[in-house]
Amino acid sequence: MSRPAQNKALNAADILARKGSTPLVCLTAYTTPVAKLADEHCDLVLVGDSVGMVLHGLTSTLDVTLDMMTLHGRAVARGTERALMVIDMPFGSYEESPAQAFRNAARLMADTGAGAVKLEGGRHMADTIRFLTERGIPVMAHIGLTPQAVNAIGGYKVQGRGTDAARIRDDAQAVADAGAFSVVLEKVPAALADEITAQVSIPTVGIGASAGCDGQILVIDDMLGLFDAFKPKFVKRYAHLAADASTAIETYAAEVHARTFPAAEHVFTDQGPAS
């Protein structure tokens, strides 16, 4: 059953208008509680297909499905009020044709209340971006390292070094000309990211790119230290929650074994809860 789109305080036009202004604060979220925390401080909350790796234990984003994105999108929508909620289009849901992309993007937005979709690819996706935007679907582009193409590009490597910089510059201009309201630059050299930021008329959002971008985004489980299967070199840990949780669980297990955890008689009396 489709749910009505929610009125967000920020929309794609607001994000576009931030070009060259106060940097955009962006994070991923996959659950309602985390979305509520991010919404208080973020301009844009992305329901990323990284959910497959950080919550579902997949080895890449390639096995993420539309149903998975819909499930997590609905959860995040319940936790966002201020930020623009953007949802990733998963691998295989948009590459075949602009018509396929529109059908699946419309489904995602209608079923989750997202204010925009994000898709990966530069020049070769320009026609699809144009097709979507002309039909009322705001698109956030994603170039540089595109995780859904990891098998084709040979791994999670920096993109745009040396003579390859021209390709990334062309990709950025192509998605901007096609109508994207912003573009994620992932794992590209800082100097190139700065050049693209000055070149295009839409906000650039860096991840492993440059502090000079118009905004920054991180996978929230990475920056909180919750996902520790691997740590990208560009990620700063702002907390170490996986380690804290492990210590807490170890302490709890020790107390259970020692029978020192609070028993019912310590918490409740015959007259009700203990004061």
N, C-alpha and C positions, 0 to 999 in steps of 0.2 A: 504494500500500500504506500503510495507516495505521500510525502509530508510537504506542507506548504513552505516555501522559502521564507526564512526569517529576515526581518529587517535588521541589518547590521549598521552600526554607527559608521563604519568605514566600508567603502566599496572600491571597485577597481579604478574608477576615476579619481578617487581620493589618493590612491597609491601612485597613480601616474602623475598627479599634481605635486607629489613630493620630490620629483626629480631635482637634484641639486640643492635640496633643502635639508631639514633635519634627517639624519640617517634613519632608515627603516629598521625596526627591530622585528625579527622574524624567527620563529621556532617551529619545529614539528610538534604535533600532539596526536595521540591515538585513542585517548580515553577521556571521559567527562571530567574526572578530578584534575588531571593534568591540564586539560584545556582551560579550566577555570583559573588555574595558577598562571598559565601563559597569557590568557586574555587580559589580565590586569596590567601587563607590562608591554605586550606586543602589539604591533600594528597589523601583522599578518600571521596567521596560524595555518600551517600546512599539514594536511592529513597526507603524510608521505607514504609512498609504497615501501619505504624503509621499514614499515611496520612488519613486513614479512620476515625481516632479519631480526629485529630487536624484540618482537613479541611472539612471533610464531616459529622461531628457530630455523628459518630457511637459510640457505647458504647464499642466496642472492635475491634480487627483487623480481626475478623472471617468473616465478611461480605465483605471484600475487594475482588475485582475481578481482573482477568487478564486484562480486558479492562481498569479498573481504573489505574492499575499499568502502562499499556502502555501509557495512556494519560499523566500521570505525568512524566513518563520516558522520553518521547519525549520533554516535556517542559524543564526538567533538562538538557538534552543533548544539548539543544540550549544555555545553560548558562555555560557549562563546557568546558574548554580547557586544563587545567593542571592536574586536579585531576582525579583519576580513578573513574568512575561512576559504582557503583554496584546497582543492583535492587533486591528488595525482591521478592521471589516467594510467592504468597498469599496462604492462607490455602486452601487445597483441590486440589492444582495444581501440587503436586509432591509426595504425600504420598502413592498413590496407587501402584506405581511400578516405577522402574528406567526408563522404556520406556515412561511412562506418564511424568515423570520429564524432560526427555530429550526433548520431544516434546514441552512442554510449556516453558522450559528454552531457547530453540532455537528460539521460537517465540518471547519471550521477548527481547532477544539480537538483533535479526534481525530487529524488529520493533522499537526499541528505540536507538540502538547504544551503549547499555551498554557494559562494558568491563568484567563483571562478574555478577553472581547471588549469592544471599544469601538464604540459607534455614536453618530451625530450626531442631535440633535433633542431638543426639550423635551416640552411637553405632548402634542403629536401622536404622540410615540413612547412615551408612558407605558404604554399597553396592551401594546406589544411588549416593553418592558423587563420588565414584570410577568410576561408569558407566559414569557420566557426564564428569569428568576430562579426562578420557581416550578417550573421543570423542571431546575434544577441548573446553569444557565449564569450565572456571575457577569458583571455588566455594568457597565462604566465608561461613564457618560454624557458628552456633549459638547455644550455650549450656548454661546450668544453668537455669535461668528463661527464658522459651520460651513462649512468650505471646500467640502464636497460640494454645498452650496446656493448657491454663489457667483453662479450665473447668476440665481437668484431674488432674492437680497438686494442685487444691484447692485454686486458687487465686494467687495474685502477691506477693508471699512470697520468702524470701531468700532461695536459694538452696545450698546444700552442707554442711550443718551443721552436726557436729558429725560424725556418721558412714556413713552418706550420702555422705561424701566427696569422698569416694572411687568411687562412681558412676560417679561423675563429672570428677574425674581424668581419669577414664576409657573412658568416652565420649570424652575428649580432645585428648587422645592418638589415639582413634579410627578414629576421623575425620582427624587428622594429617596423620596417616598411609594411609588413603583412598585417600589423595591427595589434601585436602583443602589447599588453599594458606594462610589462616588466620582463626582465630576463635574468635568470639565475646563471652566474658564471662559476662553474665548479672546477677547481684544481687547475687554474691557469696562472701563468706567471704574473706577479703583481704589476709589473710595468705594462703588460698587455691589458690587464684588467683596467688599469687607470686610463689607458688610451681608449679602450672601448667605452668606458664611462663618459669620457669627454666627447666621444664620437656620436653616440646614439641619443635620441631624444626621449628614451624611456628609462626608468630607474634600473640600475644594475644591482643585483643582490648577490653578494659574494659568499662562497663557501670554499675555503682554501684558496682564495683569490687575493684580494687586496682590501686593506682597511679604507682605501679611497673609494670603494664602491658606494653606491647610494644607499645600501643597506647590507645587512649580514644575516645569514641563516645558519643554524646548526641543528643536527638531530638531537633532540632534547635528552635522549638516553645517553648519548655520547658526552654532552657537556655536564650532565649530572653524575657521570661515572656509574650509571646503571648497567650499561651494555659494555662489557669488558672482553668480548670475544676477540676484538682487536681495537686499536686506538689509532685513528688517522693522525698523521703527524701535525696537521694544522689545528687539531682540536685542543682547546684549553679546558681542563677539568675544573669546573667551578665548584664541584662537590665530589664526594667519593661514596655515593650512596650504596653501591654494591658491597663495598667493604664494610660499611656501617651495618647494613642488613645482615651480612654474613656473621658479624660479631654478635648482633642481637639474637640471631637464631641459635648460634652456638651457646650463648648464655642461657637462653630458654631451655635448650636441650639438657644442659648441665643441671639446671634447677629441677627439671622433671625427673632426671635420673636420681638426684639427691633428695627428691620429694620436698623441696624448699619453696616451691612456687605457692602462691596464695590458694589455700583450700577453701571450700565453700563455707565452712564454719567461721572462717576469718572474715568473710565478706557479708554473709547473711546471718541474721539472728531469727529466733522464733517470731519476733515482732516485725521483721522486714529487714531491709538493708541496714548494715551497721553504719552508724554515723561517723 
